[in-house]
Amino acid sequence: MGDPAVRFMPALSLHSAGRKASFALSTASDVKTISPYTLSSRATAARRAAGFTLAELLLVVVVVAVVASLLLPALARSKGRAQALYCLRNLQQLQQAWMMYADENGGWLPGVIGGSYPGRGRWVSGWLDFSSSPDNTNTLYLTDPGFSQLAEYVPTPGIYRCPSDRSVVRIEGQEHPRIRSVSMNCWMNYVGSAQIGQDEFRVFRKADDILEPPPQKAWVFMDEREDSINDGLFQTNLKRRGVQARIVDFPASYHGRSAGMAFADGHAEIKRWVDQRTTPPMRVRQLLDLDVPSPDNPDVAWLQERSSSARNDVE
């Protein structure tokens, strides 16, 4: 007897075997293979359709915060540089007006005087503070020849104000920007009667008088701090030096502890102060104590060197 498995196995004809082989091939061709990557992408698509997860949202927030922390300081620095350039442009225009006045008036310089009395014979009028006084907002003190010797040469009152000066006053319940942040070197044709040291140091009356310091070092205009500025005169005490030095008026520090300045030769620059006593903390709408001791302050010495020079015996 043969193998039972072989004995009872039904015989297949070539025809039926061919059909079965054909069925097996067609069935195999209809089957699609699904890879693990396809399953993963479908799952991801399903999650996205359902919305972001908390972890993904937190990641986005963190990335945005990091980018902002990197960009905002750069934007602030760019804005500060733009304001400094605008300030320099204003000062150069004022300096050009000062030089044009001298050219058309026989070399005589515009006058500078302390005090609050408006009138002729001075480069600007008015007294600034944080009260409701109309002097704080009266642009006629800048644009009317009856109050300003530079009025005919300065096209707009906005030139007298540094763009970084944000000081305002409240008048009748509304805030108004003050009109000026610039003061003039008191040694440039001081026409007042009060003693500022003119018995020992030169008051420059005419442009040709400015020899020591030379015009490229002799400063004329400077931005003054909002809590220091009052009249149009910036006083530098030339008698008290070294350990006896004093700060009478405080220069501005709007541009990164720096002030815009214009010089007698027509150029303008940004001067950075190095002593912290020159740039005390700002007190909004509160005036600083002026004429205070500041021994061995290098900023005071720098200003003294560029404000005037000692008189000789024949002057």
C-alpha positions in Angstrom: 0.0 0.0 0.0 1.2 3.5 -0.7 1.3 6.6 1.4 -2.2 7.4 2.7 -1.8 11.1 2.2 -0.9 10.4 -1.4 -3.6 7.8 -1.8 -6.5 10.0 -0.7 -5.3 13.3 -2.3 -7.6 14.1 -5.2 -6.0 14.4 -8.5 -5.8 17.8 -10.1 -6.1 18.4 -13.8 -3.9 20.9 -15.5 -6.9 23.0 -16.2 -8.0 23.3 -12.6 -4.5 23.9 -11.4 -4.1 26.7 -13.8 -7.3 28.4 -12.5 -6.0 28.1 -8.9 -2.7 29.5 -9.8 -4.3 32.4 -11.6 -6.6 33.1 -8.5 -3.5 33.0 -6.2 -1.7 35.5 -8.4 -4.6 37.9 -8.8 -5.3 37.8 -5.0 -1.6 38.6 -4.3 -1.7 41.5 -6.7 -4.7 43.0 -5.0 -3.1 43.1 -1.6 -1.5 46.5 -0.7 1.4 46.6 1.7 1.1 49.4 4.5 4.5 50.5 5.8 5.0 51.7 9.4 5.8 55.2 8.0 2.4 55.4 6.4 0.7 54.6 9.7 2.8 57.2 11.5 2.0 60.0 9.0 -1.7 59.1 9.2 -1.6 59.3 13.0 0.2 62.7 12.8 -2.5 64.0 10.3 -5.2 62.9 12.7 -3.6 64.7 15.6 -3.2 67.9 13.5 -6.9 67.7 12.5 -7.7 67.6 16.2 -5.5 70.7 17.0 -2.1 71.4 18.5 -1.1 69.7 21.7 -0.3 71.8 24.8 3.4 70.9 24.5 3.5 72.2 20.9 1.8 75.4 21.9 4.2 75.9 24.8 7.1 75.3 22.4 5.8 78.0 20.0 5.4 80.5 22.9 9.0 79.9 24.1 10.4 80.3 20.6 8.5 83.6 20.1 9.7 84.9 23.4 13.3 84.1 22.6 13.1 85.8 19.2 11.4 88.9 20.8 14.1 89.1 23.5 16.7 89.1 20.8 15.0 91.6 18.5 13.6 94.2 20.9 16.9 95.5 22.3 18.2 95.8 18.7 15.1 97.8 17.7 15.5 100.0 20.8 19.1 100.7 19.9 18.1 101.5 16.3 15.5 104.0 17.5 17.9 105.6 19.9 20.5 106.1 17.1 17.8 107.6 14.8 16.8 110.0 17.5 20.4 111.0 18.2 20.9 111.7 14.5 17.8 113.8 14.4 19.0 115.7 17.4 22.3 116.4 15.7 20.5 117.7 12.7 18.5 120.1 14.8 21.6 121.4 16.6 23.4 121.9 13.3 20.5 124.0 12.0 20.6 126.1 15.2 24.4 126.5 14.9 24.0 127.6 11.3 21.4 130.2 12.4 23.8 131.4 15.0 26.6 131.8 12.4 24.3 133.5 9.9 23.2 136.0 12.6 26.9 136.9 13.2 27.6 137.2 9.5 24.8 139.7 9.0 25.5 141.7 12.2 29.1 142.6 11.8 30.4 139.5 13.6 28.4 140.2 16.8 27.0 137.1 18.4 23.4 136.6 19.6 23.1 137.5 23.3 22.5 135.0 26.1 21.0 136.0 29.5 19.6 134.3 32.6 16.2 134.9 34.1 12.7 134.8 33.0 12.2 138.2 31.5 11.3 138.0 27.7 12.5 140.6 25.3 14.9 141.6 22.6 18.7 141.3 22.5 18.8 137.6 23.4 18.9 134.4 21.4 15.7 133.1 23.1 13.2 134.1 25.7 11.1 132.3 28.3 11.5 130.2 31.5 10.7 126.5 31.6 9.5 124.6 34.6 6.7 122.1 35.3 4.0 124.6 36.2 1.1 125.7 34.0 3.1 128.8 33.0 2.5 129.7 29.3 6.3 130.0 28.9 6.4 126.2 28.7 4.4 126.2 25.5 4.7 129.7 24.0 6.5 129.1 20.7 6.5 132.9 20.0 9.5 133.0 22.4 11.3 131.1 19.6 9.8 132.4 16.4 9.1 136.1 17.1 12.0 138.4 16.4 10.8 140.5 19.3 11.8 137.6 21.6 14.5 135.7 19.7 17.4 136.9 17.7 17.5 133.7 15.8 13.8 133.7 14.8 14.5 134.9 11.3 16.9 132.1 10.7 15.1 129.1 12.2 12.3 127.7 10.1 10.4 125.8 12.8 10.2 125.8 16.6 10.6 122.0 16.6 14.4 122.5 16.1 14.7 123.7 19.6 13.6 120.4 21.1 15.5 117.1 21.2 13.3 114.2 19.9 14.2 112.2 23.0 12.9 114.9 25.4 9.5 113.6 26.6 8.9 116.3 29.2 5.3 117.7 29.3 3.3 120.1 31.4 -0.3 120.0 32.4 -2.4 123.0 31.4 -6.2 123.1 31.9 -6.2 119.3 32.4 -4.3 118.5 29.2 -0.7 117.5 28.7 1.5 119.6 26.4 5.1 119.1 25.3 7.5 121.8 26.4 9.0 123.8 23.6 12.7 123.7 24.2 15.5 121.4 25.4 18.4 123.5 24.2 20.5 126.0 26.1 23.4 128.2 25.1 26.9 128.5 26.6 26.8 131.4 29.0 30.3 132.6 27.7 28.9 133.2 24.2 28.1 137.0 24.5 26.6 137.0 28.0 24.6 140.2 28.2 23.4 139.9 31.8 24.7 141.9 34.8 25.0 139.0 37.3 28.5 137.8 38.1 29.4 134.5 36.3 33.2 134.9 36.5 33.6 137.5 33.7 36.2 139.3 35.8 38.6 136.4 35.2 37.3 134.7 32.1 36.5 135.8 28.6 33.0 136.5 27.4 33.1 136.1 23.6 31.3 139.1 22.0 32.1 138.6 18.4 32.9 135.5 16.3 36.5 136.6 15.8 37.0 136.6 19.6 36.7 132.8 19.7 40.4 131.9 19.6 41.0 130.0 22.9 39.4 127.5 22.9 39.4 127.4 19.1 36.1 127.3 17.2 36.2 123.5 16.7 36.4 123.1 20.5 34.3 126.0 21.7 30.7 124.7 22.3 27.7 127.0 21.7 24.5 124.9 22.1 23.8 121.8 24.2 20.8 119.8 25.2 20.0 120.3 28.9 18.2 117.9 31.2 14.4 118.4 31.5 14.7 118.6 35.3 17.5 121.2 35.0 16.6 123.5 32.1 14.9 126.9 32.8 16.2 129.9 30.9 18.2 129.8 27.7 21.6 130.0 29.6 23.7 127.1 30.5 26.2 128.1 33.1 29.6 126.5 33.6 31.5 127.7 36.7 35.1 128.3 35.5 36.4 129.6 38.8 35.8 126.4 40.8 38.0 123.7 39.5 39.4 120.3 40.7 38.3 119.5 44.2 36.2 122.7 44.3 34.4 122.0 41.0 30.6 122.5 40.9 27.8 121.6 38.5 25.6 124.6 38.0 23.4 123.3 35.2 23.1 119.7 34.2 23.6 118.5 30.6 21.1 116.1 29.1 21.7 112.4 29.0 19.0 111.4 26.5 21.2 109.4 24.2 22.7 106.7 26.4 24.2 109.1 29.0 25.1 111.5 26.3 24.1 115.0 25.1 24.0 116.6 21.7 26.3 119.6 21.4 27.0 122.2 18.6 30.3 124.0 18.2 31.4 127.4 16.9 32.9 126.0 13.7 29.5 124.6 12.7 29.8 120.9 13.6 27.7 119.0 16.1 28.4 115.8 18.1 27.1 113.5 20.8 29.1 113.8 24.0 29.0 110.8 26.4 29.4 111.6 30.1 31.6 109.4 32.2 30.9 110.5 35.7 27.6 109.3 37.3 27.3 112.6 39.2 26.7 114.2 35.8 23.8 112.0 35.1 21.8 111.5 38.3 18.5 109.6 38.2 15.7 111.4 36.4 12.9 112.8 38.6 9.8 113.2 36.5 8.3 116.7 36.8 10.6 117.5 39.7 13.5 119.9 39.4 17.1 119.0 40.3 19.1 120.9 42.9 21.4 123.1 40.8 24.9 124.5 41.5 26.0 121.5 43.6 29.6 120.4 44.5 31.1 117.8 42.2 34.8 117.6 43.1 37.2 116.2 40.5 34.4 115.5 38.0 36.0 114.9 34.6 32.9 115.9 32.8 33.0 119.3 34.5 36.7 119.7 33.6 35.8 118.8 30.0 33.1 121.5 29.8 35.4 124.1 31.4 38.1 123.5 28.9 35.6 124.1 26.0 33.6 127.0 27.5 36.0 129.9 27.7 39.6 130.7 28.7 41.3 133.0 31.3 41.6 136.7 30.5 45.0 138.2 30.2 46.1 141.3 32.1 45.3 143.8 29.3 41.7 142.6 28.7 
